[in-house]
């Protein structure tokens, strides 16, 4: 009995992990699909954007190869210790995701000083509001490499959707059959008890 319970618990844990992983992959695939359809350079879903980390400047918060999810934010709503993604000064599209460690007030706006958690010095230039891309929400370890692979092989997206749908479908069918079996077992026991009772009552009458 104890072994069967342990197996059931392990099975449930595995099922939860598999479901969470598949759900995450679905989200990534949705990002990729929208990017391909809209022609956007950055995977975007509403106010959310997804970037792949290319360096270890923010270790241990996140590492190269991780995916970071950011949300559109206004410069006035940011505070010290927030992590932001911005266009590096002097470039057109080089993005940096670093932590705010200070700010300066100007006549028209705020300018932020940033630093990588793994860097010994602050960034050399301040971040102006027009360079801000968004505020960091969370990261997904390692999956950046997976995302790059999918971008290079878009045909795999279709097969991945089919595989995920198939897995979820099989999982739902198996769960449904198990529930039906659980319902049938007590009913069959009740019927057998009733039949036994009837037989006994007939014997008494005879």
N, C-alpha and C positions, 0 to 999 in steps of 0.2 A: 504493500500500500504506500509506504513512504517513498519507494523508488518511482512509482507511478505519479505521485504528487510532484516530485522533483522534476520528472520529465515534462509534466504539464506546465510547471512554472517556467522551465527553460524554454519550452515551446512558445509560451506567451511572450516572454522577453524577446525571443528571436523575432516573433511576429511584429511586435511593436517597433523594434529596430529596423526591420525590413520595410515596414510601412512608412516610418519616418524618413528613411533613406530614399525610398521611391517617391515620396511626396516632395522631397527636396529636389530630386532630379527633374520631376515634373515642372517645378517652379523655374529651374534653370532652363529647361527646354522651352517654356513659355517665353522667357526673356529672349532666348535665341530666336525663336520664331518671330516675335514682334520686331526684333532688330532686323532680321532678314526682310520682313515685309515692308517696313518703313524706310529701310536704307540708312538707319541711324548708325553712327559710328560707335555709340555706347549703348549697351542693352538697357532699355528704359521701360518701366511699367508705371504709368502715372507719375507721381512725384518721386519715385524710387529709381535709383540707378545702381548698376553693378560694375565693379572694377576688379581687375586682377592685380594683386600685389606683386611688384617686380623686384623689390629689394627688402632687406631685413632691417630697415631703419626704424621700424616700430616694434621690433621684438622687445618684450615677450607678448605684447598685445595682439599682434598678428605677424605672420611670416610670409616670405616670398612664396608664391604659389597659392596663397589663400585668396578667397573672394571676399571683398568688402561690399556691404550694402549701405548706400547713403541715401538721404532724403533731402529734397530741396529745403533750404533754410535761408532766412534773412540774416544779414550780418548783425543787425541790432538784437537779434534773439540769442546770439551766441555768448558764451562765457568762458572764463579760464578753465582749462582741463577738458573742454570739448575737443573732439577730434574732427577735423574738417578735411575735405578734399578741395583742392584749388589748383588753378593753372599757375605753374611756376613763372616767376617774373622773368621777362625777356624772352619768353617762348610763346608759341601759339597754341600748342596742344599737349605740352608735357605736364602731366598731372602728378600732384604730390598729396599724400594723406598723412598729415602730422597733427600733433596736439597743440592747442593754443596755450601759451605760457605767459602771455601778456598782451596788452593792447594800448593803442595811442589814440587820443581823441583829436580830430582835426575840426576845422570849421564846418565841413560838410558831412563827415562820416567818421567811422571807426576804422583803424588799421590794426591788424592783428600780427603779433609776433608768434612764430610757431617753432616747434622743435620735434625731432624724431625721438621717441622714447629710448632708442638704442644709440643715439648720437650724443657726443660729449658737448657739443656747442649748439647754439640756436641757429635757425636758418638765417642766411645772410640778408634777406629782404623781407619786408613786411607784406602781409596779404591785404590787398584792397578789396572792397565789396564786389567790384565787377569781376574779380578773379575767382570768386567763391563758386564752387559747384554744388556743395551740400554738406550736411552733417552726418558723420559716421553713426550707424545704428548697431551693426554687428558684423561678424565675419564668419565665413565657412571655411574651415581648414582644408587645404590641399586641393579642393575641387577646381581651383583656377586652372590647373593643368588639364583636367577633364574638360573644362569649358573650351579651352584653346583647341583641344582635339576635335570637339564637336563642331567648332567654327570652321575648321579645315576640312571636315568631312560631313557636310550638311545632310547627305543621304541617310546617315546613321540616325538623324533626328526622327525620321519617319519610322524606322524600325524600332527605335527606342520607345516611341509612343505606343506602337503595336504591342511590344513586349510587356510594357508596363500595364496596358489595358488588359492583356491576357492574364498576367499574374494577379491583378486585382480581381478579375472575373472569376478565376479559379478559386481564389481565397474566399470570395463571397459565396460561391457554390458549396465549397467544403464546409464553411461555417453554417450555412443553411441546412445542409444534410445532417450535421451534428446536432443542431437544435431540434430537428424533426425526430431524430433518433431518441433524444432525451425525453421528448413528449410522448413518443410511442411506448417506451419501456414501462413507465408507471401505468399506462392504460392497459397494456397487455397483462400486467400483474393483477390489476383490478379485475379484469375479465376472467382470468384463471381462478381467482379467489371466489368470484361469483358463481362460476361453473361448479367449483368444488362444493360450495354451499348448497347449490341446487341438487347435486347428486346425493349429498348427505341427507337432505330433507326428503328426497324420494325414497331412500333406503329406510328412513324412519317410518314413512307412510306404509311401505310394503311390509 
